[in-house]
Amino acid sequence: MSLLKWLDKRPMLQFAGISMLLNLLVEILSRRSITAGFEFLLANPLLFLYNAAIILLTLSVSLACKRRYFTMIIVSVIWLGLGVANCVLLGFRTTPLAAIDFQILKSVDSIISMYLNQIEIILIAVVLLCVLAGIIIAWKRTPKKKPKLLAAISAVIAVAIFIAASTSFLVKAQALASNFGNLADAYKDFGFAYCFSRSLIDRGITKPDNYSEEEISRVLKAIHADETLAPELTPNIIMVQLESFFDVNYLKGLSFSENPVPVFARLKESCPHGFLTVPSIGAGTANTEFEILTGMNLGYFGAGEYPYKSVLHKETCESICYDLRELGYTNHAIHNHEGTFYQRHVVFSNLGFDTYTSLEYMNNVEYTPIGWAKDAVLTGEVMKALASTSGQDFIYTISVQAHGRYPQEVVDPGQKITVAGIEGEKKRVAFEYFVNQLYETDAFIDALTAELSTFEEPVVLVFFGDHLPSFGIENEDLSNANRFQAEYVVWSNFPLEVSRQDLSSYQLNAYILKQLGINNGILTKLHQTLFDQEDYQAALEMMEYDMVCGEQIAYGGVSPHLPTELQMGVSEINVSGIRRENENAYVYGEGFTEWSQVIIDGNQVDAIFIDGNTLMIAAGDMEPGVSLVVAQIGDKTILSETSIYQCP
């Protein structure tokens, strides 16, 4: 009897061998190294077998199918596809593939050209077509077999019990973790199959064992939740989240023709500052943003979770915006990128923002050689937001200029700063490009502080980096020895005593508010009161669960935070008139940008942007009596529309 026939009569043994082979291939792809893949097998044989068992569980379903071998091929292709996708993804960022990535594919679609060139996109398409062709051939040629439903059920149950028992044993032995403090390290330590599978099912916050009304009441009493201060001064508060920004002088062994961040360095010498531990590296801007705005520790959420795509997509959440609203603040968000990215045009309403100015509402935008909007435009947008109200403003500004993927060929011969100490021409070129983008972002910091230094109202301005860039930076490469540490600095146009303190990003807003004598909000009080207490993290986890996944006992059973009527742009766009001239027609109004499109009787027509007050369309499109609106459209989504203008 041949080996194949022998294995054919013993399908579970066959599946076991395939699962171990698939696991090895996936680990090699995940670690982007053949050697590292085998090292995981040899150094962690129990974890390797545990991950193989997870793959075996999915293969076992094949027993219930007539086309057993075809189903086995499909399952194998899926696992290999995930491994390849993770391998490719890790070439652009440090965070490995998680289930949530498939939920944010729509956001990625608009920026794919900044990461992949046309040849790479074509190659991916060809590979996908080849895989599809292979699947079709497999469907036609693989034999049918009598389904073994009982055997399949027995196999699935047996493997599932083995996995459950192994999970319990490995967790108790501290060889496996159920919560990931660092997703990238978790994939390396525990294996791709386990971590990715956990990201599929792990959502929200796990219920603490001692969660109860009595425990919530105890925490509320400890933080004096019913005692809200009356601050003497309520200045405008501006927080500026800087894309991939950090002081590159912390990198060992590198030298620069001049300091790439001279302004930030100068501010650190004269202003309060500290390290800021963020939840991600190389990507994950929205998660740093979430922690800053809400004061919630993302570590208590699911593996690889993006709250912007889960809990915040439909529900509100306590935030600094809701807290400051109690003091009369108007809350603005500003971002020089597409408004739909990370679904911010939806999420910001659930975080309490009143206005959101995205790229589609900006004029005079300059771009980097690879297509990201430059940060210089943000200075004017911040000043517009301040001028749009007569009261106090909270402004959360998100920059984008230093975003990757960083080109490995020179795209700007006029770059000012050169770097020495990097091995490899392509790596040096990519890092020099990044450093020169930092230099321009640093100039934006200078321009904004200069503008605000003469502003008549009191202002507190906080700059901070969202994460380090995706250059494979390790702790040993940094003099501060922590690749999850960005920095923050606090500037003000009035005397403000702020002590130096290293923080995590979820602590920053409460820390800033404390310096101003503001303690509105339950989480704000919790951070300010329990920061150095032994039960700080346990209380924070309890309160996060209660607010996001629990019974909202802290709020009396019903959250007081209602979604806001989010206005796109700080001022409404309007149409004031039209004029026909020969073959052209002109639409006049206020607030037009290059993203303004004319819609007539529900149909979009070709429009040419002339200036902020004028759009031009074909006269034939503007018949008397038609209904006309101007819409701001980003990523094929209408973000806002003007009131209907009836054409005379």
C-alpha positions as CSV (number, residue, x, y, z in Angstrom):
1,M,0.0,0.0,0.0
2,S,1.4,3.4,-1.0
3,L,1.8,6.2,1.6
4,L,-0.8,8.3,0.0
5,K,-3.4,5.6,0.1
6,W,-2.5,4.8,3.7
7,L,-2.9,8.5,4.6
8,D,-6.2,8.7,2.7
9,K,-7.6,6.1,5.1
10,R,-6.3,8.1,8.1
11,P,-7.4,11.7,7.3
12,M,-6.8,13.2,10.7
13,L,-3.2,12.0,10.5
14,Q,-3.0,13.6,7.1
15,F,-4.5,16.8,8.4
16,A,-2.1,16.9,11.4
17,G,0.9,16.7,9.0
18,I,-0.5,19.4,6.8
19,S,-1.3,21.6,9.7
20,M,2.3,21.5,11.0
21,L,3.6,22.2,7.6
22,L,1.2,25.1,7.2
23,N,2.1,26.4,10.6
24,L,5.8,26.4,9.8
25,L,5.3,28.2,6.5
26,V,3.0,30.8,8.2
27,E,5.6,31.4,10.9
28,I,8.4,31.8,8.3
29,L,6.2,34.4,6.5
30,S,5.2,36.1,9.7
31,R,8.8,36.5,10.9
32,R,10.0,37.2,7.3
33,S,12.8,34.8,7.9
34,I,13.3,31.0,7.3
35,T,15.7,30.8,10.1
36,A,13.3,32.6,12.6
37,G,10.5,30.3,11.6
38,F,12.6,27.2,12.4
39,E,13.8,28.8,15.6
40,F,10.2,29.2,16.8
41,L,9.7,25.5,16.1
42,L,12.8,24.4,18.0
43,A,12.7,26.9,20.9
44,N,8.9,26.6,21.5
45,P,7.8,23.2,20.4
46,L,4.7,23.2,22.7
47,L,3.5,26.6,21.3
48,F,4.3,25.4,17.8
49,L,2.1,22.3,18.2
50,Y,-0.6,24.5,19.9
51,N,-0.7,26.8,16.9
52,A,-0.7,23.8,14.5
53,A,-3.7,22.4,16.5
54,I,-5.6,25.6,15.7
55,I,-5.0,25.1,12.0
56,L,-5.9,21.4,12.4
57,L,-9.3,22.5,13.8
58,T,-10.1,24.4,10.6
59,L,-8.8,21.5,8.4
60,S,-11.0,19.0,10.3
61,V,-14.1,20.5,8.8
62,S,-13.1,18.9,5.5
63,L,-14.2,15.5,6.7
64,A,-17.8,16.7,6.5
65,C,-17.5,17.7,2.9
66,K,-18.0,15.7,-0.3
67,R,-15.0,17.4,-1.8
68,R,-12.7,16.7,1.1
69,Y,-9.5,17.5,-0.7
70,F,-10.9,20.6,-2.3
71,T,-12.0,22.0,1.1
72,M,-8.6,21.1,2.5
73,I,-7.0,23.1,-0.3
74,I,-9.2,26.1,0.3
75,V,-8.5,26.1,4.1
76,S,-4.7,25.8,3.3
77,V,-4.9,28.6,0.8
78,I,-6.6,30.8,3.4
79,W,-3.9,30.2,6.0
80,L,-1.1,30.7,3.5
81,G,-2.9,33.8,2.2
82,L,-3.0,35.2,5.7
83,G,0.7,34.5,6.1
84,V,1.6,36.2,2.9
85,A,-0.7,39.2,3.7
86,N,1.0,39.5,7.1
87,C,4.5,39.3,5.5
88,V,3.7,42.0,3.0
89,L,2.0,44.2,5.7
90,L,5.0,44.0,7.9
91,G,7.0,45.5,5.1
92,F,5.0,48.7,5.6
93,R,4.4,48.8,9.3
94,T,5.4,47.1,12.6
95,T,1.9,45.9,13.7
96,P,1.1,42.4,12.3
97,L,-2.1,41.5,10.6
98,A,-5.2,41.2,12.8
99,A,-8.9,40.6,12.0
100,I,-9.7,44.3,12.4
101,D,-7.6,45.0,9.3
102,F,-10.3,43.5,7.1
103,Q,-12.7,46.0,8.6
104,I,-10.6,49.0,7.7
105,L,-9.9,47.9,4.1
106,K,-12.2,50.7,2.8
107,S,-9.9,53.3,4.5
108,V,-6.8,51.7,3.0
109,D,-8.3,51.7,-0.5
110,S,-7.8,55.5,-0.8
111,I,-4.1,55.4,0.1
112,I,-3.0,52.1,-1.5
113,S,-1.2,54.1,-4.3
114,M,1.1,55.6,-1.6
115,Y,2.2,52.2,-0.5
116,L,2.3,50.2,-3.7
117,N,3.4,51.2,-7.2
118,Q,1.6,50.1,-10.3
119,I,3.9,47.2,-11.0
120,E,3.4,45.9,-7.5
121,I,-0.4,46.2,-7.8
122,I,-0.3,44.4,-11.1
123,L,1.8,41.6,-9.7
124,I,-0.6,41.2,-6.7
125,A,-3.5,41.0,-9.2
126,V,-1.7,38.4,-11.3
127,V,-0.9,36.3,-8.2
128,L,-4.6,36.5,-7.1
129,L,-5.8,35.5,-10.6
130,C,-3.3,32.5,-10.6
131,V,-4.6,31.4,-7.2
132,L,-8.2,31.7,-8.4
133,A,-7.3,29.7,-11.5
134,G,-5.7,27.0,-9.3
135,I,-8.8,26.9,-7.1
136,I,-11.0,26.4,-10.2
137,I,-8.7,23.6,-11.4
138,A,-8.8,22.0,-8.0
139,W,-12.6,22.1,-7.9
140,K,-12.7,20.2,-11.3
141,R,-10.0,17.6,-10.6
142,T,-10.2,16.7,-6.9
143,P,-12.3,13.6,-6.3
144,K,-15.5,13.4,-4.4
145,K,-15.7,11.3,-1.2
146,K,-18.5,10.2,1.0
147,P,-18.8,12.8,3.8
148,K,-17.9,11.6,7.3
149,L,-20.2,13.8,9.3
150,L,-19.9,11.9,12.6
151,A,-16.2,11.7,12.2
152,A,-16.0,15.4,11.4
153,I,-18.0,16.3,14.5
154,S,-15.9,14.0,16.7
155,A,-12.7,15.4,15.3
156,V,-13.7,19.0,15.7
157,I,-14.9,18.4,19.3
158,A,-11.7,16.5,20.2
159,V,-9.4,19.1,18.7
160,A,-11.4,21.9,20.3
161,I,-11.2,20.2,23.7
162,F,-7.4,19.8,23.2
163,I,-7.0,23.5,22.3
164,A,-9.1,24.6,25.3
165,A,-7.2,22.4,27.7
166,S,-3.9,23.5,26.2
167,T,-4.8,27.1,26.4
168,S,-5.6,26.8,30.1
169,F,-2.4,24.9,30.8
170,L,-0.2,27.3,28.8
171,V,-1.8,30.4,30.4
172,K,-1.3,29.0,33.9
173,A,2.3,28.1,32.9
174,Q,2.7,31.7,31.7
175,A,3.8,30.4,28.3
176,L,0.7,32.0,26.7
177,A,-1.1,35.3,27.4
178,S,-4.8,36.1,26.9
179,N,-4.2,39.9,26.9
180,F,-1.6,41.4,24.6
181,G,0.3,44.5,25.9
182,N,2.2,44.6,22.6
183,L,0.6,43.0,19.5
184,A,3.9,42.7,17.5
185,D,5.7,41.0,20.4
186,A,2.7,38.7,21.0
187,Y,2.8,37.4,17.5
188,K,6.5,36.7,17.8
189,D,6.1,35.1,21.3
190,F,2.9,33.1,20.8
191,G,2.6,32.4,17.1
192,F,0.5,33.8,14.2
193,A,-2.4,31.2,14.3
194,Y,-3.2,31.9,18.0
195,C,-2.8,35.6,17.9
196,F,-4.8,36.1,14.6
197,S,-7.5,33.7,15.8
198,R,-7.8,35.6,19.1
199,S,-8.1,38.9,17.2
200,L,-11.2,37.3,15.4
201,I,-13.1,36.7,18.6
202,D,-11.6,39.2,21.1
203,R,-13.6,42.3,21.1
204,G,-14.3,44.9,23.7
205,I,-13.2,44.6,27.3
206,T,-13.4,41.4,29.4
207,K,-15.7,41.6,32.4
208,P,-13.6,41.9,35.6
209,D,-14.3,39.2,38.1
210,N,-15.3,41.7,40.8
211,Y,-17.5,43.8,38.6
212,S,-20.5,44.9,40.6
213,E,-22.6,48.0,41.6
214,E,-20.8,48.0,44.9
215,E,-17.3,48.0,43.3
216,I,-18.2,50.8,40.9
217,S,-19.7,52.8,43.9
218,R,-16.4,52.2,45.8
219,V,-14.3,53.6,42.9
220,L,-16.7,56.6,42.4
221,K,-16.3,57.4,46.1
222,A,-12.5,57.0,46.0
223,I,-12.2,59.5,43.1
224,H,-14.8,62.0,44.6
225,A,-16.9,61.7,41.4
226,D,-19.5,64.1,42.7
227,E,-17.0,66.9,43.4
228,T,-16.3,69.0,40.3
229,L,-13.9,72.0,40.5
230,A,-14.7,75.5,39.4
231,P,-11.5,76.5,37.5
232,E,-10.3,80.0,37.7
233,L,-9.0,80.0,34.1
234,T,-10.5,78.2,31.1
235,P,-8.0,78.8,28.3
236,N,-8.3,77.5,24.7
237,I,-6.8,74.1,24.6
238,I,-5.1,72.8,21.4
239,M,-3.7,69.3,21.1
240,V,-1.6,68.6,18.0
241,Q,-1.0,64.9,17.2
242,L,2.1,64.7,15.0
243,E,2.3,61.8,12.5
244,S,5.3,59.5,13.2
245,F,7.0,62.4,15.0
246,F,9.9,61.8,17.4
247,D,13.3,63.3,18.2
248,V,15.5,61.3,15.9
249,N,18.5,62.4,17.9
250,Y,17.6,59.5,20.3
251,L,18.7,57.0,17.6
252,K,22.2,55.7,18.3
253,G,24.9,55.7,15.7
254,L,23.4,58.3,13.4
255,S,24.5,61.8,12.6
256,F,22.6,64.6,10.8
257,S,23.9,67.5,8.7
258,E,21.8,69.6,11.0
259,N,19.2,69.0,13.8
260,P,16.0,67.8,12.0
261,V,13.8,69.0,14.9
262,P,15.4,72.2,16.2
263,V,12.1,73.9,17.3
264,F,10.8,70.8,19.2
265,A,14.2,70.6,20.9
266,R,14.1,74.2,21.9
267,L,10.6,73.8,23.3
268,K,11.8,70.9,25.4
269,E,14.4,73.1,26.9
270,S,12.0,75.9,27.9
271,C,8.6,74.1,28.3
272,P,7.2,71.2,30.3
273,H,7.6,67.9,28.5
274,G,8.1,64.2,28.9
275,F,8.0,60.8,27.3
276,L,4.6,59.5,26.1
277,T,4.1,55.8,25.9
278,V,1.8,55.0,23.0
279,P,-0.1,51.8,22.1
280,S,1.5,51.2,18.7
281,I,4.5,51.6,16.5
282,G,4.7,52.1,12.7
283,A,0.9,52.4,12.4
284,G,-2.2,52.7,14.6
285,T,-2.6,56.5,14.7
286,A,-6.3,56.1,15.5
287,N,-5.5,54.1,18.6
288,T,-3.2,56.7,20.1
289,E,-5.9,59.2,19.2
290,F,-8.5,57.1,21.0
291,E,-6.4,56.9,24.2
292,I,-5.6,60.7,24.2
293,L,-9.3,61.7,23.6
294,T,-11.0,59.2,26.0
295,G,-8.4,58.5,28.7
296,M,-9.0,54.8,28.2
297,N,-6.2,52.3,28.3
298,L,-6.4,50.3,25.0
299,G,-4.6,47.4,26.6
300,Y,-7.9,46.3,28.1
301,F,-9.6,46.0,24.7
302,G,-9.4,43.1,22.3
303,A,-6.2,42.0,20.5
304,G,-5.5,44.4,17.7
305,E,-8.8,46.2,18.2
306,Y,-9.5,49.6,16.7
307,P,-12.3,51.1,18.9
308,Y,-13.0,53.5,16.0
309,K,-14.2,50.5,14.0
310,S,-15.9,48.7,16.9
311,V,-17.4,50.3,19.9
312,L,-17.3,53.9,18.7
313,H,-18.8,53.3,15.3
314,K,-22.3,53.3,16.9
315,E,-22.0,54.3,20.5
316,T,-20.8,57.4,22.3
317,C,-17.9,57.4,24.7
318,E,-16.8,59.6,27.5
319,S,-14.1,62.0,26.2
320,I,-12.3,65.3,26.9
321,C,-14.8,66.9,24.5
322,Y,-17.8,65.9,26.6
323,D,-15.9,67.0,29.7
324,L,-15.0,70.4,28.4
325,R,-18.5,70.9,26.9
326,E,-19.7,71.2,30.5
327,L,-17.5,74.3,30.8
328,G,-18.8,75.9,27.6
329,Y,-16.1,74.8,25.3
330,T,-16.7,74.3,21.5
331,N,-14.9,71.2,20.3
332,H,-13.1,71.1,16.9
333,A,-11.2,68.4,15.1
334,I,-8.8,69.2,12.2
335,H,-7.0,66.7,10.0
336,N,-5.2,67.4,6.7
337,H,-6.3,64.0,5.2
338,E,-9.5,62.5,3.9
339,G,-12.4,62.9,6.3
340,T,-13.6,59.3,5.9
341,F,-10.2,57.8,7.0
342,Y,-10.8,55.5,10.0
343,Q,-14.5,56.6,9.7
344,R,-13.7,59.8,11.6
345,H,-16.6,61.6,10.0
346,V,-18.8,59.2,11.9
347,V,-16.7,58.5,15.0
348,F,-16.1,62.2,15.9
349,S,-19.8,62.7,16.5
350,N,-19.7,59.9,19.1
351,L,-16.7,61.6,20.8
352,G,-18.4,64.9,21.3
353,F,-16.9,67.1,18.6
354,D,-18.9,70.0,17.2
355,T,-16.9,70.5,14.0
356,Y,-14.5,68.5,11.9
357,T,-12.3,70.1,9.3
358,S,-10.8,67.5,7.0
359,L,-8.7,67.9,3.9
360,E,-11.8,68.4,1.8
361,Y,-12.5,71.7,3.5
362,M,-9.0,73.2,3.1
363,N,-7.5,75.4,0.4
364,N,-3.9,76.2,-0.5
365,V,-2.7,72.7,0.3
366,E,0.8,71.6,-0.6
367,Y,1.8,68.0,-0.9
368,T,4.9,65.8,-0.3
369,P,6.5,64.1,-3.3
370,I,4.6,60.9,-2.4
371,G,1.2,62.6,-2.0
372,W,0.5,63.4,1.6
373,A,-0.7,66.8,2.5
374,K,1.9,69.0,4.2
375,D,1.4,70.2,7.7
376,A,1.9,73.9,7.0
377,V,-1.8,74.2,6.1
378,L,-2.8,73.4,9.7
379,T,-1.7,76.7,11.2
380,G,-4.4,78.6,9.3
381,E,-7.0,76.0,10.0
382,V,-6.3,76.2,13.7
383,M,-6.6,80.0,13.7
384,K,-9.9,79.7,11.7
385,A,-11.3,77.4,14.4
386,L,-10.3,79.8,17.2
387,A,-11.9,82.7,15.3
388,S,-15.1,80.8,14.6
389,T,-16.4,81.2,18.2
390,S,-16.5,83.9,20.8
391,G,-15.9,81.4,23.7
392,Q,-13.3,78.9,24.6
393,D,-12.3,76.2,22.1
394,F,-10.8,72.7,22.3
395,I,-9.0,71.9,19.1
396,Y,-7.7,68.5,18.3
397,T,-5.4,68.7,15.3
398,I,-4.0,65.6,13.5
399,S,-1.1,66.0,11.1
400,V,-0.1,63.6,8.3
401,Q,3.0,64.9,6.5
402,A,5.5,62.4,7.8
403,H,3.4,59.4,7.0
404,G,5.0,56.4,5.2
405,R,5.6,54.5,2.9
406,Y,9.0,56.1,2.7
407,P,10.5,56.1,-0.9
408,Q,13.7,54.2,-1.4
409,E,14.7,56.3,-4.3
410,V,15.4,60.0,-4.2
411,V,12.2,61.9,-5.0
412,D,13.3,65.4,-3.8
413,P,16.8,66.4,-4.8
414,G,16.5,69.6,-2.9
415,Q,16.2,68.0,0.5
416,K,18.1,70.0,3.1
417,I,19.2,67.4,5.7
418,T,21.5,64.4,5.1
419,V,22.0,61.4,7.4
420,A,25.1,59.4,8.1
421,G,25.4,56.0,9.8
422,I,22.8,54.0,8.0
423,E,23.9,50.9,6.1
424,G,22.3,50.3,2.7
425,E,21.6,53.0,0.1
426,K,17.8,52.3,0.0
427,K,17.4,52.5,3.8
428,R,19.4,55.7,3.9
429,V,17.4,57.3,1.1
430,A,14.1,56.3,2.8
431,F,15.2,57.6,6.2
432,E,16.6,60.9,4.8
433,Y,13.2,61.5,3.1
434,F,11.5,60.9,6.5
435,V,13.9,63.1,8.4
436,N,13.3,66.0,5.9
437,Q,9.5,65.6,6.4
438,L,10.1,65.8,10.1
439,Y,12.0,69.0,9.5
440,E,9.1,70.6,7.7
441,T,6.7,69.4,10.4
442,D,9.0,71.0,13.0
443,A,8.7,74.3,11.0
444,F,4.9,74.0,11.3
445,I,5.4,73.8,15.1
446,D,7.3,77.0,14.9
447,A,4.7,78.7,12.8
448,L,1.8,77.7,15.0
449,T,3.5,78.8,18.2
450,A,4.5,82.1,16.6
451,E,1.0,82.7,15.5
452,L,-0.5,81.9,18.9
453,S,2.1,83.9,20.8
454,T,0.3,87.1,19.8
455,F,-3.2,85.7,20.1
456,E,-5.3,87.7,22.5
457,E,-6.9,84.8,24.3
458,P,-5.1,82.4,26.7
459,V,-4.0,79.2,24.9
460,V,-2.5,76.0,26.1
461,L,-0.8,74.1,23.2
462,V,0.2,70.4,23.5
463,F,2.4,68.8,20.8
464,F,3.0,65.0,20.8
465,G,4.0,62.2,18.5
466,D,1.5,59.5,17.7
467,H,4.0,56.6,17.2
468,L,7.5,56.0,15.9
469,P,7.8,55.3,12.1
470,S,8.0,51.9,10.5
471,F,11.7,51.5,10.1
472,G,12.1,48.4,12.2
473,I,13.4,50.4,15.1
474,E,14.2,48.3,18.2
475,N,14.7,49.3,21.8
476,E,18.4,48.8,21.6
477,D,18.6,51.4,18.7
478,L,17.3,54.2,21.0
479,S,19.1,56.0,23.8
480,N,15.7,56.1,25.7
481,A,15.5,52.3,25.1
482,N,11.7,52.2,24.4
483,R,10.3,52.2,20.8
484,F,6.8,52.8,22.2
485,Q,7.8,56.1,23.6
486,A,7.0,59.3,21.7
487,E,7.3,62.7,23.5
488,Y,5.0,65.6,24.4
489,V,5.6,69.2,25.1
490,V,3.3,71.8,26.6
491,W,3.5,75.4,25.4
492,S,1.3,78.4,26.5
493,N,1.0,82.1,25.8
494,F,0.7,82.8,29.5
495,P,2.6,81.7,32.6
496,L,1.7,78.1,33.4
497,E,3.4,75.9,36.0
498,V,3.5,72.3,34.7
499,S,5.7,69.7,36.3
500,R,7.7,67.3,34.1
501,Q,6.1,63.9,34.0
502,D,6.5,60.8,31.8
503,L,3.0,59.5,30.9
504,S,1.1,57.0,28.9
505,S,-1.1,58.5,26.1
506,Y,-4.3,57.6,28.0
507,Q,-3.1,59.8,30.9
508,L,-2.2,62.9,28.9
509,N,-5.5,64.8,28.7
510,A,-6.3,64.3,32.4
511,Y,-2.8,65.5,33.3
512,I,-3.1,68.7,31.2
513,L,-6.5,69.4,32.6
514,K,-5.2,69.0,36.2
515,Q,-2.7,71.7,35.6
516,L,-5.6,74.0,34.7
517,G,-7.7,73.1,37.7
518,I,-10.2,71.2,35.6
519,N,-11.5,67.8,36.7
520,N,-14.7,67.3,34.8
521,G,-15.5,63.7,33.8
522,I,-15.3,60.4,35.7
523,L,-12.1,59.2,33.9
524,T,-10.5,62.5,34.4
525,K,-11.1,62.3,38.1
526,L,-9.9,58.7,38.2
527,H,-6.6,59.5,36.5
528,Q,-6.0,62.6,38.6
529,T,-6.9,60.9,41.9
530,L,-5.5,57.4,41.6
531,F,-2.5,58.0,39.3
532,D,0.0,56.8,41.9
533,Q,-2.2,54.4,43.8
534,E,-1.9,50.6,43.9
535,D,-5.4,50.0,42.6
536,Y,-5.2,52.5,39.8
537,Q,-5.2,50.1,36.8
538,A,-7.8,47.8,38.4
539,A,-10.1,50.8,38.9
540,L,-9.4,52.0,35.4
541,E,-10.2,48.6,33.9
542,M,-13.4,48.3,35.9
543,M,-14.6,51.7,34.8
544,E,-13.7,51.2,31.2
545,Y,-15.7,48.0,31.2
546,D,-18.7,49.6,32.8
547,M,-18.7,52.5,30.4
548,V,-18.1,50.5,27.2
549,C,-19.4,47.0,27.7
550,G,-21.1,46.9,31.0
551,E,-24.3,48.3,32.6
552,Q,-23.0,51.9,32.8
553,I,-23.6,51.9,36.5
554,A,-21.3,54.9,36.9
555,Y,-23.8,56.9,34.9
556,G,-26.9,55.6,36.7
557,G,-27.6,53.1,34.0
558,V,-27.8,55.5,31.0
559,S,-24.9,57.4,29.4
560,P,-25.3,61.2,29.5
561,H,-23.3,61.5,26.3
562,L,-25.4,62.0,23.2
563,P,-24.0,62.1,19.7
564,T,-23.4,65.6,18.4
565,E,-24.6,67.1,15.2
566,L,-21.2,67.1,13.7
567,Q,-20.6,70.0,11.3
568,M,-18.0,69.4,8.6
569,G,-15.8,72.5,8.4
570,V,-15.8,75.4,10.9
571,S,-18.1,77.5,8.7
572,E,-20.9,76.4,6.5
573,I,-20.5,76.3,2.7
574,N,-23.2,78.1,0.8
575,V,-24.3,79.0,-2.7
576,S,-25.2,82.7,-3.2
577,G,-25.8,82.9,-7.0
578,I,-25.1,81.8,-10.5
579,R,-24.1,83.4,-13.8
580,R,-24.3,82.0,-17.3
581,E,-21.7,83.2,-19.8
582,N,-21.6,81.6,-23.3
583,E,-20.8,77.9,-22.9
584,N,-19.9,78.2,-19.2
585,A,-21.9,78.7,-16.0
586,Y,-20.4,80.0,-12.7
587,V,-21.6,79.0,-9.2
588,Y,-20.8,81.6,-6.6
589,G,-20.7,81.2,-2.9
590,E,-18.4,80.7,0.1
591,G,-16.1,78.0,1.4
592,F,-15.5,76.1,-1.9
593,T,-12.4,73.9,-2.2
594,E,-10.9,71.6,-4.8
595,W,-13.2,68.9,-3.4
596,S,-16.4,70.9,-4.0
597,Q,-18.7,69.2,-6.6
598,V,-21.9,70.5,-8.1
599,I,-24.9,68.3,-8.0
600,I,-27.9,69.2,-10.2
601,D,-31.3,67.5,-9.6
602,G,-29.4,64.7,-7.8
603,N,-26.8,64.1,-10.5
604,Q,-23.2,65.1,-10.2
605,V,-21.8,67.2,-13.0
606,D,-18.2,68.1,-14.0
607,A,-17.1,71.2,-12.1
608,I,-13.9,73.1,-12.2
609,F,-12.6,74.8,-9.0
610,I,-11.7,78.5,-9.7
611,D,-11.3,79.8,-6.2
612,G,-12.9,79.7,-2.8
613,N,-15.9,81.6,-4.1
614,T,-16.3,80.2,-7.6
615,L,-16.9,77.0,-9.4
616,M,-17.4,76.6,-13.2
617,I,-19.6,74.1,-15.0
618,A,-21.0,73.7,-18.5
619,A,-23.9,76.1,-19.1
620,G,-25.9,73.3,-20.6
621,D,-26.0,71.5,-17.2
622,M,-27.7,74.5,-15.6
623,E,-31.2,74.8,-17.0
624,P,-33.6,77.2,-15.5
625,G,-35.5,75.8,-12.6
626,V,-33.1,73.0,-11.7
627,S,-32.1,72.4,-8.1
628,L,-28.4,72.8,-7.3
629,V,-26.3,72.0,-4.3
630,V,-22.5,72.0,-3.8
631,A,-21.2,69.0,-2.0
632,Q,-17.8,68.2,-0.4
633,I,-16.9,64.7,-1.6
634,G,-14.1,62.6,-0.3
635,D,-13.4,59.0,-1.1
636,K,-16.7,58.8,-3.0
637,T,-18.6,59.9,0.1
638,I,-20.7,63.1,0.4
639,L,-19.4,64.7,3.6
640,S,-21.7,67.7,3.5
641,E,-24.1,69.6,1.1
642,T,-25.2,73.2,0.9
643,S,-28.8,74.2,1.0
644,I,-30.7,73.7,-2.2
645,Y,-30.3,76.6,-4.6
646,Q,-33.1,77.0,-7.2
647,C,-31.6,78.2,-10.5
648,P,-33.5,81.1,-12.1
